[in-house]
């Protein structure tokens, strides 16, 4: 079955199909819809798990690190400048490794279309940290690459970055839906 989704909504779907158990984020465009979508799902008790809007991106990363160390399948989402704020928690985490698979989703804003600051390319952080970065080009790939990122993280015990851009995050298209993981269903 297909459903029209934003790129950010497709990331949520990919995380749910992967069995995500812990989600932390600090809202910032172009990544805002990820947190908003998880907030609605968890608030309406349609899915199990833990979700939080954190005080800032560093707190979101620290909470995600703790969840990963506890063995939970974890997603941390933020905009590009948020990774600067989260760097003190992010970089050591890479070297300690993960216990629970962890995806760090970062939305960049080339040409500053939706953020009020300057441009930044988050791929440099992935290079600095020596972690894989997956870069989807449309909403279908957003879902598929999120699932792939969880698999890579689980296999190699490292966090994996999924990097989107404004155009991909806010693009809509029909996305082929897979089965939701049983552990995320409220009645599963």
N, C-alpha and C positions, 0 to 999 in steps of 0.2 A: 504494500500500500504506500502511496505517496501523499505527502502533505507539503503545502507551501510554507517554508520556514525562512526566517532571517538566518544569516550565517551564525550569529550568536545563539539563536534558538537551536540551531543544528548542533552546536557544541554541547548545549545542555542535553539534547537527545542522545548524542554519542556517549556522554558521560553516564547517562541513565542506562543505556544499553550495555555499558561496561560494568555496571554495578557500583557506581560511585557511592561512598558512604559518608564523606565529609566534604563540605564545600565552604570555602571562606573567600571573601572578596571585599574590596573597597570600591564603591561605585564611581566610575569615571568613564566618560565617553572616549573612545568608541566601544568599550566593553560593558556598558551599563546593563544591557538587556540580559546578560548572563545571570547576574545577581537578581535582577527583577523577576526573571522566569523561575529561578530556583526558589525565591522567596514565595511566589504564588503557589508553587507546587507543594512545598513543605508546609506552608501556612494552612493550606486547604487539606492537609493530611492525606494527600493522594500518594505520597511517597515517603518511605522511611529514610532516616539518615539525619545528619546534622547540617544545618546551614547557618552561616552568620555573615552579616554586614559588619566588618571589622572597623575599628577606630581609624586605621590607616592601612596602607599596603604592607608595612613591616609587621604589624600585628596579624594581618591576614596570613602572611608567609610564616610567621612564628607558630600560629595556630595550626597551619597546614603541616609544618614540620613535626609538631607534636602528634598530630593525628597519624602521620606516616610512621613515626617511631612506634606508635601503638598498633601498627599493622593495618590501619584503615586505608581503603582506596580513596585517594584525596585529589581534589581539584582546587587550585588557587587561581583566581582570575583578577586581572587588573589592566589598566591602560599602560602605555609605554613609560610615562614618567613615574608610575608607581613602582616599576622595577628598580629605579634609582633609590626610592625610599626603602624598598625591601632588600636592598643589596646586602646589608649586614647580616641578615638571616639567610638569604638565598645562597651566597657563595660558600659559606661553611657547610651548608646542608648538602651541597653537591659532593663534597669530599667525605662526609660521614656516610652517605648512601641512604637508601630508603629501605624501610621494612615493608610498608604498604605502598603499592604503586602510586606515583604522584605525577600529575600533569600540572604544569605552570602555564596558564594561558595568558598571553600578553597581546593586547591590541594596539598596534602602532597607528599613527595618523599622518601619513605622508601628505605634504603640502598644507598641513595644519587645517584641514577642512572642518573638523569638529571639536578641536581643542584650542584653547586660547594661548598655548605656549609654542615653543619652537619644535622643529622636527626632531625625531630620535629613531634610531634603528636598533631594536632590541636584539637582533641577531648577534650584535657585537658582545652582548652579555653571555649569550650561549657559547660563543667562541671562547670568551675569557674563561668560562666555567667548564669548558670541555664537555658539554652535553649536547645531545641531538636536538635540533629544532626542525619541526615540521611546519610547512607553510601552505595551507590550503588556498585554492584559488576560487572556490565557490562554496555555497552552503552544503552541497553533497560531500565535498571533500572535508568541510569543517566537521561533519559528523564522523566520516570514515577515519580521518586523521586523528581525531580525539580518541577513538577506539584503538587505533594503532599505537598512539602515544602511551596509553595505559598498558598495552601488551609489551612494548619496548621497555617501559619502566619496570614492569614486573619481571621481565626476563633478565635485565642487566642491573637491577637494584639501584637505579639512578633516576633523578627527576628528568622529565622530558618537557621541553618547551613546545607549545603550539603557538605560533605567531601569526596573527591576522593583521589586516589593514582595515581602515575605515570602510572602503568599498566592499570588501569581502564580509565584514561584520554586519553591514547594513543592507547587503544585497538579499533579495528574495528569489527563491526558485523552488520547484517541486523537489523534495528530498525523499528518497526511498527509505522507509522506516524498517528497522529490524525489531526483534523482540526485546522488550525491556528485561533486564536482569531480574530474576525472581526476588533477590534480596532488596530491591528498591520499591517493590509493589507493597502498598499499605496492607493489602489483603493476601499477600503472597506467602 
